[in-house]
Amino acid sequence: MATELFINFLGAIALLLWGMRMVRAGVTRAYGGNLRHVLGEYMGRRVTAFLAGIGVTALLQSSTATCLMTASFASRGLVAAGPALAIMLGADVGTTLVAQLFSFDIAWLSPLLILAGFIAYASARNQRTHELGRVAVGIGLILLALRLIVGNADAMGNSGVVLTVVESLNGEPFLAILVAALLTWVAHSSLAIVLLVVSLVGTGAVPMSLALPLVLGANLGGTISPIVATLSSAPSARRVAWGNAIFKLIGVIVLLSVLAPVGIAIEAVQAAPARQVVNFHLAFNVALAMVFVPFTGLFGRWAERMMPDSPQANDESAPRYLDPAAQGEPALALAFAARETMRMGDTLEAMLRGAMTCLRGDDPEPLEKISRLDDTVDRLHEAIKLYLTDIRRQPLDAEEGRRWTDIMSFTTNLEHIGDIVDKNLLELAAKKIRYSYHFSDEGLQEIEALNLRVLENLQLAMNVFVSGDRQLARRLLAEKDRFRALEFKAAEGHHERLRHGKRASIETSSLHLDIVRDLKRINSHLTSVAYPILDKAGELMPSRLKDPAITSQVPVSPCAPKAPS
């Protein structure tokens, strides 16, 4: 019986966390860009930043998500430490407003919200209505989970194991705070733990003397996840998470010394135990805001001294646009990944121009510098690939899934191009320089013309990648046939010079043909970005093979392997 009760209780908690995740995902996907705009618009002054933090967090139901957004702004120098800390104080108040809402007896709304949300989610014709349906289902699941928790908590109040745990924590506020903080870190939601405490107090399973330290622990534990998430970020991002944690820690330490009289004051406002818990949660965070918001500028300057920006050289191979805080917003995160992919394209353009310079001249010095650019391409490709993998953990709609595949495919092709330039073209250039070979004037002109065409097609391919324009995609794919014609013309010209015994052409024959081959391979990788766009529009033939009835009449060589019978 006790085991079944415990499993049901854990299932209800899991349902609560899942419902909160659905709400956060739905709001983020429907209004994520708008929420970021609100933070960006009002974070210049601490009062407006505080209010923006309240509003954004009340919608997201997660101060952690708000913290990561703010840390992202701070890491890019878009917000100073003072206003960023004001946003976090507002975020903490925002979570208490959500707790206030769910503490009321509105569980009867659960089936209505789930039904309405499912209908909107399943039948919506636009993305925003679709996501708002997800939000409604999530809120319905939260209310259902709270009802299940209350039902289980009543029975758990009579469990000997639960009574033993409660008795061991009651009277030990430090231990209670530590346990609640750890549970909050595991759940990644202080709101969920506070609502759990509210449910247990409402049924009498947890006394008020234990509930207040548990709420303090939930508040303190809610600062752990942002700290962990920003450990590898710039100091400007880490200041936001650590500053908010310090505010909470100071508040917990001060309140512990006056917890008993505070409890009496909270009880005088409302007698219902569940209401006392959410009122205490609200009062604690509002008090922190009232005390610290006027001094966030001072605390921000102190945080900058304690955690200064590290002087780092400008690392061109480091990704610039892959914002971890945006991974909960697939559309925004995919835009960041596409923007980083464009940097790969710009680096490849520099490699192709540099390789042509080396093929044209006799100076070996640029070779090493160009080869290092391939390391940049490889590092960016790896970073984008890992970033896309993290995005894939979020539910993607059909359009986002296609865009995810397009970005992954294009970055892979760009990485292959970098390898061709580094491992092939640069080695051919090094061989030419080492043996003092010189192309004929006509041969060099042919190679330069092909390289110029590749550079133009690289720009066209990046435009197709960004815009998804069908006409541009058709034009890019047509370039494949034009390039094949140019390659054929260059080969014919080279063979003609060989027939006339031109010494420079004979000397550089293998180099010339290998360079032309490699440029053709590069061009093929570039034109591949057009295929998904044209395939989606139904403008591609299923195969370039002739009709099977025709090919079946072609005689088979007696040396060809027989098909298995």
C-alpha positions in Angstrom: 0.0 0.0 0.0 2.8 2.4 1.0 4.7 1.6 -2.2 1.6 2.2 -4.4 1.0 5.4 -2.6 4.6 6.5 -3.1 4.5 5.7 -6.8 1.3 7.5 -7.3 2.7 10.5 -5.5 5.9 10.5 -7.8 3.7 10.2 -10.8 1.6 13.2 -9.8 4.8 15.2 -9.3 6.1 14.1 -12.7 2.8 15.2 -14.3 3.1 18.6 -12.6 6.6 19.1 -14.0 5.5 17.9 -17.4 2.5 20.3 -17.4 4.8 23.2 -16.5 7.2 22.2 -19.2 4.4 22.2 -21.8 3.3 25.7 -20.7 6.8 27.0 -20.9 7.4 25.4 -24.3 4.1 26.7 -25.7 4.6 30.3 -24.5 8.2 30.3 -25.7 7.3 29.0 -29.1 4.3 31.3 -29.5 5.7 34.5 -28.0 9.5 33.7 -27.4 10.7 36.5 -29.8 8.2 39.0 -28.2 9.4 38.1 -24.7 13.0 38.6 -25.7 12.0 41.9 -27.2 10.3 43.0 -24.0 13.4 42.2 -22.0 15.6 43.9 -24.5 13.3 47.0 -24.7 12.9 47.6 -20.9 16.2 46.4 -19.4 17.9 49.8 -19.6 16.5 51.1 -16.2 16.3 49.0 -13.1 12.6 49.7 -12.4 11.4 48.8 -15.9 13.8 45.9 -15.9 12.2 44.7 -12.7 8.7 44.9 -14.1 9.8 43.2 -17.3 11.2 40.3 -15.3 7.9 39.9 -13.5 5.8 39.8 -16.7 8.1 37.5 -18.7 8.5 35.0 -15.8 4.7 35.0 -15.0 4.2 33.9 -18.6 7.1 31.4 -18.8 6.5 30.1 -15.3 10.2 29.7 -14.9 12.7 32.2 -13.4 15.5 29.9 -14.7 14.4 30.6 -18.3 14.3 34.3 -17.6 17.7 34.1 -16.0 19.2 32.4 -19.1 17.7 34.9 -21.4 19.1 37.7 -19.3 22.5 36.0 -19.1 22.5 35.8 -22.8 21.9 39.5 -23.2 24.6 40.2 -20.6 27.2 38.0 -22.3 26.8 40.0 -25.5 27.1 43.3 -23.7 23.5 44.3 -24.3 22.7 44.8 -20.6 24.8 45.9 -17.6 25.0 43.9 -14.5 22.7 46.2 -12.5 19.6 46.1 -14.7 20.2 42.3 -15.2 20.0 41.8 -11.5 16.8 43.9 -11.4 15.3 41.6 -14.0 16.1 38.6 -11.8 14.5 40.1 -8.8 11.4 40.7 -10.9 11.6 37.1 -12.2 11.5 35.8 -8.6 8.4 37.9 -7.9 6.8 36.6 -11.2 7.1 33.0 -10.0 5.3 33.8 -6.8 2.3 35.3 -8.7 2.0 32.0 -10.6 2.1 30.1 -7.3 -0.7 32.4 -6.0 -2.9 31.6 -9.0 -2.5 27.8 -8.7 -3.0 27.8 -4.9 -6.7 28.6 -5.5 -9.2 25.8 -5.8 -9.6 25.9 -9.6 -8.9 22.2 -10.2 -12.4 21.9 -11.8 -11.0 23.8 -14.8 -8.6 21.0 -15.5 -10.7 18.9 -17.9 -12.1 21.9 -19.7 -8.6 23.3 -20.3 -7.3 19.9 -21.5 -10.2 19.5 -23.8 -10.1 23.0 -25.2 -6.3 22.9 -25.5 -6.4 19.6 -27.4 -9.0 20.9 -29.8 -6.9 24.0 -30.5 -3.7 22.1 -30.7 -5.0 19.5 -33.1 -7.1 21.7 -35.4 -5.1 25.0 -35.4 -4.2 26.3 -38.8 -1.6 28.8 -37.5 1.4 28.2 -35.3 0.4 30.6 -32.5 -3.0 29.0 -31.9 -1.3 25.6 -32.1 1.1 26.6 -29.3 -1.6 28.3 -27.2 -3.5 24.9 -27.3 -0.3 23.3 -25.9 -0.3 26.0 -23.1 -4.0 25.2 -22.2 -3.2 21.5 -22.0 -0.2 22.2 -19.9 -2.2 24.3 -17.4 -4.9 21.6 -17.3 -2.3 19.0 -16.5 -0.8 21.2 -13.7 -4.3 21.5 -12.1 -4.9 17.8 -12.5 -1.5 17.0 -10.9 -2.2 19.3 -8.0 -5.5 17.5 -7.4 -3.7 14.1 -7.5 -1.0 15.4 -5.1 -3.7 16.6 -2.6 -5.5 13.2 -2.9 -2.3 11.3 -2.2 -1.0 13.8 0.5 -4.1 13.1 2.6 -3.2 9.4 2.7 0.5 10.1 3.1 -0.3 12.0 6.3 -1.2 8.8 7.9 1.9 6.9 6.7 4.5 6.0 9.3 7.4 6.7 6.9 6.2 10.1 6.1 5.6 11.0 9.7 9.1 9.9 10.5 10.6 12.1 7.7 8.4 15.1 8.7 9.4 14.7 12.4 13.1 14.5 11.6 12.9 17.6 9.4 10.6 19.6 11.8 12.7 21.6 14.2 15.8 21.4 11.8 15.4 24.4 9.5 18.9 24.2 8.1 18.3 20.5 7.1 14.9 21.3 5.7 16.3 24.1 3.6 19.0 21.9 2.3 16.6 19.1 1.4 14.2 21.5 -0.4 17.1 23.1 -2.3 18.3 19.8 -3.5 14.8 18.7 -4.6 14.4 22.0 -6.4 17.7 21.5 -8.3 16.6 18.0 -9.3 13.2 19.2 -10.4 14.6 22.4 -12.1 11.6 24.3 -10.8 11.2 26.1 -7.5 7.5 26.7 -8.5 6.9 23.0 -8.6 8.4 22.4 -5.1 6.4 25.4 -3.6 3.2 24.0 -5.1 4.0 20.6 -3.7 4.6 22.1 -0.2 1.3 24.0 -0.6 -0.6 20.8 -1.3 1.1 18.9 1.6 0.3 21.7 4.0 -3.3 21.9 2.8 -3.9 18.3 3.8 -2.1 18.6 7.1 0.8 16.2 6.0 3.4 19.0 6.7 3.1 21.4 9.6 3.6 25.2 9.0 6.8 25.2 11.1 8.4 22.9 8.5 6.7 24.5 5.4 8.3 27.9 5.8 11.9 26.5 5.8 11.0 24.3 2.8 9.8 27.3 0.9 13.1 29.1 1.7 15.0 26.0 0.5 12.9 26.0 -2.7 13.8 29.7 -3.3 17.5 29.0 -2.7 17.5 25.8 -4.8 16.0 27.7 -7.7 19.3 29.6 -8.2 21.4 26.4 -8.6 20.2 25.5 -12.2 21.1 29.0 -13.7 24.5 28.8 -12.0 25.2 25.4 -13.4 23.9 26.4 -16.9 26.2 29.5 -17.1 29.4 27.8 -15.7 31.0 27.8 -19.1 29.6 31.2 -20.1 31.4 34.6 -20.1 31.8 36.3 -16.6 29.2 38.8 -17.6 26.6 36.0 -17.9 27.8 34.3 -14.7 27.3 37.5 -12.7 23.5 37.4 -13.3 23.1 33.9 -11.9 25.5 34.4 -9.0 24.1 37.8 -8.1 20.6 36.4 -7.8 21.8 33.5 -5.7 23.6 35.9 -3.3 20.4 37.9 -2.9 18.4 34.8 -2.1 21.1 33.5 0.3 21.2 36.9 2.2 17.4 36.8 2.5 17.4 33.2 3.7 20.0 33.9 6.4 18.2 37.0 7.6 14.8 35.4 7.7 16.0 32.3 9.5 16.7 34.5 12.6 13.1 35.9 12.6 11.2 32.9 11.2 8.8 32.5 14.2 7.5 36.1 14.3 7.2 36.2 10.5 5.1 33.0 10.7 2.8 34.6 13.2 2.5 37.7 11.0 1.7 35.6 8.0 -0.9 33.7 9.9 -2.6 37.0 11.0 -3.2 37.8 7.3 -4.9 34.6 6.4 -5.6 31.6 8.6 -5.7 28.9 5.8 -2.4 27.0 5.9 -2.1 26.7 2.1 -2.6 30.5 1.7 0.0 31.1 4.4 2.6 29.2 2.4 2.0 31.1 -0.9 1.7 34.4 1.0 5.1 33.8 2.7 6.6 32.9 -0.7 5.3 36.1 -2.1 6.3 38.3 0.9 9.8 36.9 0.9 10.5 37.7 -2.8 8.8 41.1 -2.7 10.8 42.0 0.4 14.0 41.0 -1.4 13.0 43.2 -4.4 12.2 46.2 -2.1 15.5 45.9 -0.4 17.8 45.2 -3.3 16.3 46.8 -6.4 17.5 50.3 -5.4 21.0 49.0 -5.0 21.3 46.8 -8.0 23.6 49.3 -9.7 25.9 49.1 -6.7 25.7 45.3 -6.5 26.4 45.2 -10.3 29.6 47.2 -10.0 30.7 45.0 -7.1 29.9 41.9 -9.1 32.0 43.2 -12.0 35.0 43.7 -9.7 34.6 40.3 -8.1 34.0 38.6 -11.5 35.9 40.7 -14.1 35.8 40.1 -17.8 38.8 38.0 -18.7 41.0 39.7 -21.4 40.9 37.3 -24.3 42.2 37.6 -27.8 39.6 37.7 -30.5 39.2 34.0 -31.4 37.9 33.8 -34.9 37.2 30.1 -34.6 34.9 30.5 -31.6 31.2 30.5 -32.3 29.6 33.9 -31.9 25.9 33.4 -32.4 25.1 30.0 -30.8 23.1 31.3 -27.8 22.4 28.4 -25.3 19.6 30.4 -23.8 17.7 30.2 -27.1 17.6 26.5 -27.3 14.1 26.4 -25.7 12.9 28.5 -28.6 13.6 26.3 -31.7 12.7 28.9 -34.3 15.1 31.5 -32.7 17.8 28.9 -32.0 17.7 27.7 -35.7 18.1 31.3 -36.8 21.2 31.6 -34.6 22.6 28.4 -36.1 21.9 29.6 -39.6 23.7 32.9 -38.8 26.8 30.9 -37.5 26.7 28.8 -40.7 27.0 32.0 -42.7 30.3 32.6 -40.9 31.5 29.2 -42.1 30.7 30.3 -45.6 32.6 33.6 -45.2 35.6 31.6 -43.9 35.5 29.3 -46.9 35.4 32.3 -49.3 38.6 33.5 -47.7 40.1 30.0 -48.1 39.2 29.8 -51.8 40.6 33.3 -52.6 43.8 32.5 -50.7 44.2 29.1 -52.4 43.9 30.9 -55.8 46.5 33.4 -54.8 48.9 30.6 -53.9 48.2 28.8 -57.2 48.9 32.0 -59.1 52.1 32.9 -57.3 55.2 31.3 -55.8 55.0 32.4 -52.1 54.5 29.5 -49.7 54.0 31.7 -46.6 50.1 32.1 -47.0 49.6 28.3 -47.1 49.8 27.7 -43.4 47.5 30.7 -42.7 44.9 29.3 -45.1 45.2 25.9 -43.6 44.4 27.3 -40.2 41.2 28.7 -41.6 40.1 25.1 -42.1 40.6 24.5 -38.4 38.1 27.4 -37.9 35.6 25.8 -40.3 36.0 22.5 -38.5 35.5 24.0 -35.1 32.4 26.0 -36.2 31.0 22.9 -37.8 31.4 20.9 -34.6 29.8 23.7 -32.5 26.9 24.1 -34.9 26.4 20.3 -35.0 26.3 20.0 -31.2 24.0 23.1 -30.9 21.6 21.5 -33.4 21.7 18.3 -31.5 20.6 20.1 -28.4 17.8 21.9 -30.3 16.6 18.5 -31.5 15.8 17.5 -27.9 12.9 20.0 -28.1 9.7 19.1 -30.0 10.0 20.6 -33.5 7.1 21.2 -35.9 7.3 20.1 -39.5 8.8 23.4 -40.8 11.4 23.6 -38.0 12.3 19.9 -38.6 13.0 20.7 -42.3 15.0 23.8 -41.4 17.0 21.7 -38.9 17.8 19.2 -41.6 18.7 21.9 -44.1 21.2 23.6 -41.7 22.8 20.3 -40.7 23.2 19.3 -44.3 24.6 22.6 -45.5 27.1 22.9 -42.6 28.3 19.3 -43.4 28.8 20.3 -47.1 30.7 23.4 -46.1 32.9 21.3 -43.9 33.6 19.0 -46.8 34.5 21.9 -49.0 37.0 23.1 -46.3 38.6 19.7 -46.4 38.9 19.8 -50.2 40.6 23.2 -50.1 42.9 22.2 -47.2 43.8 18.6 -48.2 43.7 19.0 -52.0 44.0 22.5 -53.4 46.6 23.7 -50.8 48.7 20.5 -51.3 48.6 21.1 -55.1 49.6 24.7 -54.6 52.4 23.6 -52.3 53.6 21.1 -54.9 53.5 23.8 -57.6 55.6 26.2 -55.5 58.0 23.5 -54.3 58.9 22.4 -57.8 58.6 25.9 -59.4 56.0 24.8 -61.8 54.2 27.5 -63.9 50.8 27.2 -65.6 50.5 28.4 -69.2 48.7 31.7 -69.5 45.7 30.0 -71.0 45.6 27.3 -68.3 45.8 29.8 -65.5 43.0 31.8 -67.0 40.8 28.7 -67.1 41.5 27.8 -63.5 40.9 31.4 -62.4 37.6 31.5 -64.3 36.5 28.2 -62.7 37.5 29.5 -59.2 35.6 32.8 -59.8 32.5 30.8 -60.8 32.8 28.8 -57.6 33.1 31.9 -55.5 30.0 33.4 -57.2 28.1 30.1 -56.6 29.2 30.1 -53.0 27.5 33.5 -52.5 24.5 32.3 -54.4 24.3 29.1 -52.3 24.4 31.2 -49.1 21.6 33.4 -50.4 19.6 30.3 -51.2 20.3 28.8 -47.7 19.1 32.0 -46.0 16.1 32.9 -48.1 14.9 29.5 -49.3 13.9 31.3 -52.5 12.8 28.8 -55.2 14.0 30.9 -58.2 17.4 31.3 -56.7 17.5 27.6 -56.0 16.7 26.9 -59.7 19.4 29.3 -60.8 21.9 27.6 -58.5 21.1 24.1 -59.7 21.4 25.4 -63.3 24.9 26.5 -62.4 25.9 22.8 -62.0 25.3 22.2 -65.8 27.0 25.5 -66.7 30.0 24.6 -64.5 30.2 21.1 -66.2 30.3 22.9 -69.6 33.1 25.2 -68.3 35.0 22.2 -67.0 34.7 20.4 -70.3 35.9 23.4 -72.2 38.9 23.8 -69.9 39.8 20.1 -70.3 39.5 20.4 -74.1 41.7 23.5 -74.1 44.3 21.7 -71.9 44.3 18.7 -74.1 44.7 20.9 -77.2 47.8 22.5 -75.7 49.2 19.0 -74.8 48.7 18.0 -78.5 50.7 21.1 -79.5 53.5 20.1 -77.1 53.2 23.2 -75.0 55.9 22.7 -72.3 54.1 24.5 -69.4 50.9 22.5 -70.0 52.8 19.2 -70.1 54.7 20.1 -66.9 51.5 21.0 -65.0 49.1 18.6 -66.6 48.3 16.5 -63.5 48.1 19.7 -61.3 45.8 21.4 -63.8 43.4 18.4 -64.1 43.3 17.8 -60.3 42.5 21.4 -59.6 39.7 21.4 -62.1 38.3 18.2 -60.5 38.5 19.6 -57.0 36.7 22.8 -58.0 34.0 20.7 -59.6 33.6 18.8 -56.4 33.3 22.0 -54.4 30.7 23.3 -56.8 28.7 20.1 -56.4 28.6 20.5 -52.6 27.4 24.1 -53.0 24.6 23.3 -55.4 23.2 20.6 -53.0 21.5 23.3 -51.0 19.0 23.8 -53.8 17.7 20.2 -53.8 15.5 20.3 -50.7 13.9 23.6 -51.8 13.1 22.3 -55.3 12.1 18.9 -54.0 9.6 20.5 -51.6 8.2 22.5 -54.6 7.9 19.3 -56.7 10.3 20.6 -59.3 12.7 17.6 -59.3 12.5 14.5 -61.3 12.6 11.3 -59.3 15.6 10.0 -61.3 17.9 10.9 -64.1 17.9 7.2 -65.3 16.1 6.3 -68.5 12.9 4.3 -68.3 13.5 0.8 -66.8 11.9 -0.8 -69.8 14.6 0.7 -72.0 17.6 0.0 -69.7 16.4 -3.6 -69.3 17.0 -4.1 -73.1 20.7 -3.1 -72.8 22.8 -6.2 -73.1 24.7 -7.2 -69.9 28.4 -7.8 -70.0 29.2 -11.5 -69.5 31.7 -10.4 -66.9 29.1 -8.6 -64.8 28.1 -10.4 -61.6 24.8 -12.3 -61.8 21.9 -11.3 -59.6 21.1 -13.8 -56.9 18.4 -16.2 -57.8 
